[in-house]
Amino acid sequence: MNLKIPRGSTYHKITEEIKDLYFSIFSDLNNQKIINQFEEKFATYNGSKYSVTFPFARTAFHYAIRSLNIEKNSEVIMSPITIKPILDVVILNGLKPVFVDLNKNDLSYDVVDLKKKITPNTKLILITYLFGIVPNLSKFNKDEFKINNLKIIEDFSQCLNGKYKGKKTGNFSDISIYSCSSIKTLDTYGGGVAFTNNKDNFRLLKEFQKNLKSPKRFFLVKKILINIVRTVITNLFVFNFLTYYILRFINIFSKNTKMLGERDKRPIKNLPVSWFQKYTSFQAQKGIQSLKNIEISDNIRKKFSEKYIKGLKNFFNFPIGFDKLQNIYWQFLIYVKDPKELKNKLLKKGIDTSSTSLEKLNKLPKYGFNFQLNNVDEIYNNSLFLPCFSKLKEKHIDKIIYEITKIKEQE
Ligand SMILES: Cc1ncc(COP(=O)(O)O)c(C=O)c1O
């Protein structure tokens, strides 16, 4: 069993990406009919009435805040673990971020801390689904909070096709957002989509979309090239003979365990212009094609996750959410005391693991934040992703379980 296993991969085939690179250079990027078609199909797919495309999920979030008319200076309940641009959008819209501790079982807000942090000035709750786990959504019952004009936005970028009581995530709020960025389960070389079931919100979002600038072909081509590199270096054959040895070499010097490496931690003064270029019809066409394949890869990942849960339950705890059958397990996370030690041991056995590239926002010194949130520290510092993507085979998962069992038995 000398297979080498990468930490993750894109959801595209390399042949498909090379074709995409070629066509992205020549095709029309501004065909609104195709964009509308994708929006209709994606909305229907998600069980929502409407969807509107933007260049990023962060842009969709920005316009969701505008569409919902959230008053300046009001407080926004948000996850301390997410991408930094979401925080930048909150701050640059004149709103105040309030970080709530998370629950280790569902990676969503701890109910006691949530109730403590909600004040009459709270006007928005952002529900962020982390790593494809669906929490008990009854904790977001608006009537219980007794606040006028309280709005909810879901960020289900990591949880497309997750369900709560049979209904898909992205349908439990005023507006929800999804990111079609690289390695997401619906990846269109970037892009963000806002979903809503409310016609007025839809009209406002469409109006904002109309005013975006024309897309730059260069950005699209660059994204496809980055995806090609990711797909090639994580290809099982290439990984076995090349990438794995490079990683082992890098690992001697680098302490970085993050999935996609480190990201910039500094605040920004303005929202960059590159966030405000239209989503292209080329990406929309890619989205229409990709919608057909998501469930196949979801099912493979879900099957692998079940295997992990069964095979490793004596050694680790995992976030399980409200109903383990309705999670989507975008990443498979285990809680472990010393993730670096386990990572190193596994790497020697040919298995590459990683931790999240998301930021721990409550501890960003350049923003002046230093709030202690105990569970967040544990979720962030004491966890590791095991490889769990649909390009793997069952034999890979068996090998990982086997090697971990051996390590644990020797401890
Ligand atoms: C929870 C979450 N929100 C938003 C995003 C990113 O969205 P975008 O890069 O499209 O703005 C990501 C991507 O990693 C994410 O994981």
The ligand as a Gaussian input file, in Angstrom:
#p B3LYP/6-31G(d) Opt

LIG

0 1
 C      -17.257000      30.580000       4.002000
 C      -16.738000      31.270000       2.777000
 N      -17.292000      32.430000       2.373000
 C      -16.859000      33.064000       1.266000
 C      -15.815000      32.528000       0.516000
 C      -15.151000      33.205000      -0.647000
 O      -15.828000      33.820000      -1.442000
 P      -15.244000      34.732000      -2.636000
 O      -13.768000      34.438000      -2.758000
 O      -16.028000      34.246000      -3.808000
 O      -15.542000      36.106000      -2.223000
 C      -15.246000      31.342000       0.869000
 C      -14.161000      30.815000       0.034000
 O      -13.210000      30.230000       0.444000
 C      -15.695000      30.701000       2.032000
 O      -15.120000      29.567000       2.407000

